[in-house]
């Protein structure tokens, strides 16, 4: 049950671009990390470009891509592939102006510390093991 948060600056996304990012981010979570599409949430947020600097310099465009996943559910190789593909997705949308100092972050959350539908991931894991 990943939660993906993608922030974009310096570009006003069209509805079709936003949907493309959401679809592709979901696809990456499913194909590269083995997550279930029906439990994948994607939030795309736009922020004004003056809010962003790298090296104390403003950029023409910027982005940040974070995914929250349950701790221990993916290997380092799977995570590496996801980070590469996440950056490629941002580059596809924002183009060659995207600064290489654009972070894709995978945050591992202990299963007892998050969930959905009023249940923790830990309770789901225990129920599946029984």
DATACOR-V412843 format. One record per backbone hydrogen bond with DSSP energy under -1.0 kcal/mol. NH is the residue of the N-H (numbers start at 0). CO is the residue of the C=O. If there is no record, write none. Layout:
BEGIN
NH/CO, NH/CO
END
This chain:
BEGIN
2/67, 3/40, 4/65, 5/42, 6/63, 7/44, 8/61, 17/13, 18/14, 19/15, 20/16, 21/17, 22/18, 23/19, 24/20, 25/21, 26/22, 27/23, 28/24, 29/25, 30/26, 31/27, 34/28, 38/35, 39/36, 40/1, 42/3, 44/5, 46/7, 50/47, 51/48, 53/56, 56/53, 61/8, 63/6, 64/102, 65/4, 66/104, 67/2, 68/106, 70/108, 72/69, 78/74, 79/75, 80/76, 81/77, 82/78, 83/79, 84/80, 85/81, 86/82, 87/83, 88/84, 89/85, 90/86, 91/87, 92/88, 93/89, 94/90, 97/94, 101/99, 104/64, 106/66, 108/68, 112/109, 115/118, 118/115, 120/113, 121/110, 123/119, 124/120, 125/121, 126/122, 127/123, 128/124, 129/125
END
